[in-house]
Amino acid sequence: MWGLLTLTLLMLVATACGKSEDKKTSGSTSDITLGFAQVGAESGWRTANTNSVKDAAAEAGFDLKFSDAQQKQENQIKAIRTFIQQKVDVIAFSPVVESGWDTVLKEAKDAGIPVILTDRAVDSQDTSLYATFIGSDFVLEGKKAGEWLADQYKDATADVNIVELQGTTGSAPAIDRKAGFEEAIKGNSHLKIIASQTGDFTRAKGKEVMQAFLKANPKIDVLYAHNDDMALGAIQAIEAAGLKPGVDIKIISVDAVKDGMTAASEGKINFIVECNPLLGPQLMDAVRDVVAGKTIEKRIVTKEGTFTSEEAKAALPDRKY
């Protein structure tokens, strides 16, 4: 009887161990569970990003547990802790802000669950808390925007007044896009940022803040918006003020989603720096690799371009987002 009981226990242990090892050795993805904590649905970019993750997970055959944080860090932390309790295989998330993640990421690490950052980074000094960061180079995006502007006004003899619509305060894209832009324009003393305020990456807030900018500043030459949705809201405010966007006020934006590209093709946005939201396939590849125990790059940068109004018009018919 004891021999039979011992044999049964050994078989149960072998089965449990076997399932865990199978994921590393067989390459099977049918039983991988991925927990994904999204920022929210604040923009067209974010919606495209969410759809890309969901579609890619379905195509990969993963069990996706999805959470919408509604742009609140506490909601994301709660979702990550829920994923840990559910014993998912991998946790991925796009951090609302850069700071304040070490505690929950250590909880995931202690539970043996790898974490993948998508779209946005964290400022943790302990890089062992996540497997990789997949996303854009936000500083480079800001530099591309600033370099285009600096070239446009390289022969300026009078001051060029710039207003800036920043993304969510404390978020990686807002911090980095501002830094990159300022780095690119600092060589031209005529390029002056006269007002800078967050528009939270939303169209409604972009419109509201631009209205305030227009009331406070009688002469605005350029608007630099950290995303298309804020730029589109600002366009509404500019037009309501009786001005012509793209002509009376030059507009630079980041994202290149369809609505932004449409505005650019109409000449309302002069220059767009692309930020590709379709990260789903790259994320699923990374999930497969970490589950299989493979070593992956700590930083995976997405490939992106830029568009003038004419280039946007030519590219628009084939845009997928």
C-alpha positions in Angstrom: 0.0 0.0 0.0 2.8 2.4 0.9 4.5 1.5 -2.3 1.4 2.4 -4.3 0.9 5.7 -2.4 4.6 6.6 -3.0 4.3 5.8 -6.7 1.1 7.9 -6.9 2.8 10.9 -5.3 5.8 10.6 -7.5 3.5 10.6 -10.6 1.7 13.8 -9.4 5.0 15.6 -8.8 6.3 14.5 -12.2 3.1 15.7 -13.8 3.3 19.1 -12.1 7.0 19.6 -12.9 6.4 18.3 -16.4 3.8 21.0 -17.2 6.2 23.7 -16.1 9.1 22.3 -18.0 7.0 21.6 -21.0 6.5 25.3 -21.6 10.3 25.8 -21.6 11.1 22.8 -23.8 8.2 22.1 -26.1 7.6 25.6 -27.4 3.9 25.1 -26.8 2.0 28.4 -26.3 -1.5 27.0 -25.9 -1.3 27.1 -22.1 0.5 30.5 -21.6 -1.4 33.0 -19.5 -0.5 36.7 -20.0 -1.7 39.4 -17.7 -1.8 42.8 -19.3 -2.4 46.1 -17.4 -3.2 48.9 -19.9 -3.0 52.6 -19.1 -6.5 53.3 -20.3 -8.3 54.5 -23.4 -7.2 58.1 -23.5 -6.4 58.4 -27.2 -6.7 56.9 -30.6 -3.1 55.6 -30.2 -4.0 53.8 -27.0 -7.0 52.2 -28.6 -4.9 50.9 -31.5 -2.3 49.6 -29.0 -4.9 47.7 -27.0 -6.4 46.2 -30.2 -2.9 45.1 -31.3 -2.2 43.4 -28.0 -5.6 41.6 -27.9 -5.4 40.5 -31.6 -1.8 39.3 -31.2 -2.6 37.3 -28.0 -5.5 35.6 -29.7 -3.4 34.8 -32.8 -0.7 33.3 -30.5 -3.3 31.2 -28.6 -2.5 32.9 -25.3 -5.0 33.2 -22.4 -5.0 37.0 -22.1 -6.2 38.6 -18.8 -6.7 42.3 -19.6 -7.1 45.2 -17.2 -7.8 48.9 -18.0 -6.3 51.2 -15.4 -8.2 54.3 -16.5 -5.0 56.3 -16.2 -4.6 55.6 -12.5 -1.5 54.0 -11.1 -3.3 52.5 -8.1 -5.5 50.6 -10.6 -2.5 49.2 -12.4 -0.8 48.1 -9.2 -4.1 46.4 -8.1 -4.3 44.6 -11.5 -0.7 43.4 -11.2 -1.3 42.1 -7.8 -4.4 40.3 -9.1 -2.3 38.7 -11.9 0.2 37.5 -9.3 -2.6 35.9 -7.2 -3.8 34.3 -10.4 -0.3 32.9 -11.0 -0.2 34.0 -14.7 3.0 33.1 -16.6 3.9 36.6 -17.6 2.8 40.1 -16.7 3.0 43.0 -19.2 2.0 46.6 -18.6 2.4 50.1 -19.9 3.2 52.2 -16.8 0.9 55.2 -16.2 3.9 57.1 -14.7 7.6 56.3 -14.3 7.9 56.1 -10.5 6.5 54.0 -7.7 6.7 50.5 -9.1 9.5 48.8 -7.2 7.3 47.2 -4.5 4.8 45.5 -6.8 7.6 44.5 -9.3 9.5 42.9 -6.4 6.3 41.0 -5.5 6.1 39.7 -9.1 9.8 38.7 -9.0 9.4 36.9 -5.7 6.5 35.0 -7.2 8.7 34.0 -10.1 6.6 35.8 -12.7 8.6 37.7 -15.4 7.5 41.3 -16.2 7.6 43.0 -19.6 7.3 46.7 -20.0 5.5 47.9 -23.1 5.4 51.5 -24.6 6.6 53.2 -21.4 9.5 52.7 -19.0 9.9 52.8 -15.2 12.7 54.7 -13.4 13.6 51.8 -11.1 17.3 51.4 -10.4 16.9 47.6 -10.2 16.6 46.5 -13.8 16.3 42.8 -12.7 12.7 43.6 -11.8 11.6 43.4 -15.5 12.7 41.2 -18.4 12.6 43.8 -21.2 11.1 47.1 -22.3 9.5 47.2 -25.7 8.7 50.6 -27.1 9.7 53.8 -28.8 12.6 56.1 -28.0 10.6 59.0 -26.7 13.7 61.3 -26.4 14.4 60.6 -30.1 10.8 61.5 -31.0 11.2 64.8 -29.2 14.5 65.4 -31.0 12.9 64.7 -34.4 10.2 67.2 -33.7 12.7 69.9 -32.5 15.1 69.3 -35.4 12.3 69.8 -37.9 11.3 73.1 -36.2 14.9 74.3 -35.9 15.4 73.7 -39.6 12.2 75.6 -40.5 13.4 78.6 -38.5 17.1 78.4 -39.1 17.1 81.9 -40.7 14.8 83.5 -38.2 15.7 87.0 -37.0 12.8 87.5 -34.6 11.6 85.4 -31.7 9.4 82.4 -32.5 6.9 81.8 -29.7 6.2 78.1 -29.0 3.5 76.7 -26.7 3.8 73.0 -25.6 1.0 70.6 -24.8 2.7 68.0 -22.5 1.5 64.4 -22.0 0.4 63.1 -18.6 2.6 64.6 -15.8 5.3 62.1 -14.7 4.8 59.7 -17.6 7.9 58.6 -19.6 6.7 60.0 -23.0 5.9 63.4 -21.5 9.3 63.7 -19.7 11.3 62.4 -22.7 9.5 64.1 -25.5 10.0 67.4 -23.7 13.7 66.8 -23.1 14.4 65.7 -26.6 12.6 68.7 -28.1 14.4 71.2 -25.9 17.7 69.6 -26.7 17.1 70.0 -30.4 16.0 73.6 -30.3 18.5 75.0 -27.8 21.0 76.0 -30.5 18.6 78.6 -31.8 18.0 81.4 -29.3 15.0 82.7 -31.3 13.0 79.5 -30.6 11.3 80.2 -27.2 8.9 78.0 -25.3 6.6 80.7 -23.8 4.0 78.3 -22.2 4.0 74.6 -21.4 1.2 72.6 -19.7 -0.1 69.1 -19.5 -3.1 68.1 -21.6 -3.1 64.6 -20.3 -2.8 63.1 -23.8 -6.6 63.7 -24.3 -8.4 65.7 -27.0 -10.7 67.5 -24.6 -7.9 68.7 -22.3 -5.8 69.7 -25.3 -8.6 71.9 -26.5 -9.1 73.4 -23.0 -5.4 74.2 -22.4 -5.0 75.6 -25.9 -7.9 78.0 -25.3 -6.1 79.2 -22.2 -2.8 79.6 -24.1 -4.5 81.7 -26.8 -6.1 84.0 -24.2 -2.9 84.5 -22.3 -0.5 84.9 -25.2 -1.4 87.3 -28.1 1.3 85.9 -30.4 1.7 82.1 -30.7 3.8 80.9 -33.7 4.1 77.2 -33.0 2.3 74.5 -31.1 4.3 71.4 -30.1 1.8 68.7 -28.9 3.1 65.4 -27.3 0.4 63.5 -29.1 -2.1 63.7 -31.9 -5.2 63.8 -29.7 -4.1 66.9 -27.9 -3.1 68.5 -31.2 -6.6 67.7 -32.6 -8.2 69.3 -29.6 -5.9 72.3 -29.9 -6.9 72.7 -33.6 -10.6 73.1 -32.5 -9.5 75.9 -30.1 -7.4 77.6 -32.8 -10.2 77.5 -35.4 -12.7 78.7 -32.8 -10.4 81.7 -32.2 -10.6 82.5 -35.9 -7.1 81.4 -36.7 -5.9 78.9 -39.3 -4.1 75.8 -37.9 -1.0 74.9 -39.8 -0.8 78.5 -41.2 -1.2 81.1 -38.5 0.1 78.6 -36.0 2.4 75.8 -37.1 1.7 72.5 -35.4 4.0 69.6 -34.6 2.6 66.4 -33.1 3.7 62.9 -32.1 1.9 59.6 -32.9 0.7 59.6 -36.5 -2.6 57.9 -35.8 -5.2 58.1 -38.6 -7.0 61.2 -37.3 -3.7 63.0 -36.9 -2.5 62.0 -40.3 -5.9 63.1 -41.8 -5.4 66.6 -40.2 -1.8 66.6 -41.5 -3.0 65.7 -45.0 -5.4 68.7 -44.8 -2.4 71.0 -43.8 -3.7 71.5 -40.3 -0.7 69.7 -38.8 2.7 70.5 -40.3 4.8 67.7 -39.0 4.1 64.4 -37.3 6.7 62.1 -35.6 5.5 58.5 -35.7 5.0 56.5 -32.5 4.0 53.0 -33.6 1.2 51.5 -31.3 1.2 48.1 -32.9 3.4 46.4 -30.3 1.3 43.3 -29.9 3.3 40.9 -32.1 6.6 42.0 -30.6 5.1 41.5 -27.1 3.9 38.0 -27.9 7.4 37.1 -29.2 8.9 38.3 -26.0 6.4 36.4 -23.9 7.2 33.2 -25.8 11.0 33.8 -25.2 10.8 34.5 -21.5 8.5 31.5 -20.9 11.0 29.3 -22.8 13.8 30.6 -20.6 15.6 32.4 -23.5 17.7 35.5 -22.9 16.2 38.5 -24.6 17.4 42.1 -25.2 16.8 44.4 -22.3 15.6 47.2 -24.7 13.6 46.5 -27.9 13.1 49.7 -29.9 10.3 50.0 -32.4 11.0 51.4 -35.9 9.3 54.7 -36.7 9.3 57.5 -39.2 8.2 61.1 -39.7 5.6 62.8 -41.9 5.2 66.3 -43.4 1.8 67.3 -44.6 2.5 66.0 -48.1 4.0 62.8 -46.9 1.0 62.2 -44.6 -1.4 62.7 -47.6 0.6 60.0 -49.5 0.7 57.6 -46.6 -2.8 58.0 -45.3 -4.6 55.5 -47.6 -2.5 52.6 -46.3 -2.5 53.5 -42.6 -3.6 50.6 -40.3 -4.1 52.9 -37.3 
